[in-house]
Amino acid sequence: MPRWLLSPLTVVAVLVLCASASAHPSLSPPLAEQGTSQTFTLAVPTEKEGVTTTQIELTPPEGFALEAFVPAAGWKRTTDQTGSGEDVIIRKATFTGGATPSGEAAVIQFVGHGAEAGDYAFRVRQTYSDGTVVAWTGGEGSETPAARVEVKAQIGGGSSSLAIIAFVIATVALVAGAIALLLQAGNRELA
């Protein structure tokens, strides 16, 4: 195997191992700013072999408002809600009709925000095609942890000039790395 391939292959292997080590429902981004609406992605992996995920129930915690959903291909959504318009409160969203096979993840996106700073645990109930149900409602160290988002009063706080400097440094490093890889690839012998 060419030496120039070792670094990229190592990075890919680490990412695959990390992804499989955390095979439970997760929310991204895991950090949000208080009162700021943003789009969140819930990934619900099908961990059980030989079956598909056919239903997902998402229950937001108190103090976290679900405002809207992005249509999820292959899934039909129903909501348990009160109010209407800007005053709607979604207590639970149920997604049915999907068939996410083993080794893949169902992806649900929604727009929402946390009213106060704190740790928010989203209860996820996953139903498999064989009728098995897994309630992802436990604490962080449990076998069935809830999907979590940490909401902070303020995120960042750095100035925009620091962000520009960081971006420039990162860009220079990326270009330098690409040049080094190209030079290394140019030095190898052709068969």
Disulfide bonds with the S-S distance in Angstrom:
none
